[in-house]
Amino acid sequence: MADHSLRAVLYALKAAKYAGESVKEECEWQNKKLQLLPSDIVELVIQAMIVKEKSWKRFGSK
């Protein structure tokens, strides 16, 4: 998976934060949508998200 492919997730979290919306709710929505994908894709995305988790913590996503 390309490193930049999850950047949209980060931008959505930033947008939610700066718009005064719930970052937690945005994460929950993204996770629900993620479950609609084939399980092998879900596994790849989750693995990539774990690697990126450190940088996402500053946006309150975890």
N, C-alpha and C positions, 0 to 999 in steps of 0.2 A: 504494500500500500504506500503510495506516495506520501511523503511527510506533509506536504501542503494540503492534502485532501481533507484533513480535519479542521483546516483553518476556518471554514464556514461555521463550524460548531463554536469555536472561540469567538468569532465575530457576533454570533447570535447571543452568546452569553454577555459579551460586552454591551451590546445594544440593550438587552434587558436591564442590565445594571444601570446604565446611564439614562434609561427611560424611566427609572424608578419602579420597574417591574420586578417580579420575583425571579431571581436567578434559579432558585430551587425548582420552581414550577416550569421554567424553560428546560431545565435538565430532565425533569420528569416527562415532559412532552417529547423531547428528543428521544429518550429511552423507549417510550411507547412506540414511536415511529420506527425506531431501530428494530424492534421485534417483528415488524412486518417483512423484513428482509430474510433471505435464506439463512439458515443457521450458520453455515460456514462463513458467510460474509459478516454476520453479527460477531462471530468469534474474532475475526480479523480486526474489526472496528474496535471492539472492546480491548483487545491487546494493545492497539495503538493508543487508545484513550488512556490506558494505565501508564504508558510511557510518558504521555503528555501531562499527566495529572499534576505534577509539580507546578508547571506554569499556569494551569487553570485554577489552582487553589487561590491565587491572589484575586480572582474574580468571584470568589464565593460559591463556586460550583460544586464543591464537595464538602 
